[in-house]
Amino acid sequence: MSVEILNTDDFGVTFNYPDALERLVALKLINFDLWYLMSKEQSIVILKQLKMNCNRKDLIPFARRGDNEDIACFEIQNNEKVVVLKNCEYLGYRPRQVFDSVWDWFRDAIEVMIAF
């Protein structure tokens, strides 16, 4: 199974994915039991919801947690930082967690998988 990440140019957004995310995709490390990297199509749906429901044009979604509504996103102004928010809390946008890098988020996703 492979995943194609969202091309943000299609949405008029200039964004360079961190090398770490591209490495995970290249190695096909895309499903961590509860967390998984979203397909391009899934990311488009969430991106549109973020823009429409909470006017958040500065977030690029890339992963989702399957047992709840958590979404992992990049902030456009800081492409290394990962922000996790609850998908249904758009209007009150309060990050549930913030990670300094993809690798920090990845470690947490693996810990969640082990604990599950």
GISUL-V445696 format. One record per backbone hydrogen bond with DSSP energy under -0.5 kcal/mol. NH is the residue of the N-H (numbers start at 0). CO is the residue of the C=O. E is the energy in kcal/mol with one decimal. If there is no record, write none. Layout:
nh,co,e
NH,CO,E
NH,CO,E
//
This chain:
nh,co,e
4,2,-0.6
7,5,-0.9
9,6,-1.4
10,7,-1.9
11,8,-1.7
12,7,-1.9
14,12,-0.8
16,14,-0.6
20,17,-0.7
21,17,-1.7
22,18,-2.3
23,19,-2.1
24,20,-2.3
25,21,-2.5
26,22,-2.2
27,24,-1.5
28,23,-2.9
29,27,-1.4
31,34,-3.3
33,31,-1.7
34,31,-0.9
35,63,-2.0
36,29,-3.1
37,61,-2.3
39,3,-0.6
42,38,-2.5
43,39,-2.0
44,40,-1.8
45,41,-2.1
46,42,-2.9
47,43,-2.4
48,44,-2.0
49,45,-2.9
50,46,-2.1
51,47,-2.7
52,48,-3.1
53,49,-1.2
54,50,-0.8
55,49,-2.2
56,54,-1.0
59,73,-2.7
60,58,-0.6
61,71,-2.9
62,71,-1.5
63,35,-2.5
64,69,-2.4
65,33,-3.7
65,63,-0.6
67,64,-0.9
70,84,-3.0
71,62,-2.6
72,82,-2.7
73,59,-2.4
74,77,-0.8
74,80,-0.9
75,57,-2.7
75,73,-0.5
77,74,-1.3
80,77,-1.0
81,98,-2.6
82,72,-2.8
83,96,-2.9
84,70,-2.4
84,82,-0.5
86,68,-3.6
88,85,-2.1
92,89,-1.5
95,83,-3.2
96,83,-1.4
98,81,-3.2
104,100,-1.9
105,101,-3.3
106,102,-2.5
107,103,-1.8
108,104,-2.6
109,105,-2.4
110,106,-2.4
111,107,-2.5
112,108,-2.0
113,109,-2.5
114,110,-2.4
115,111,-1.6
//
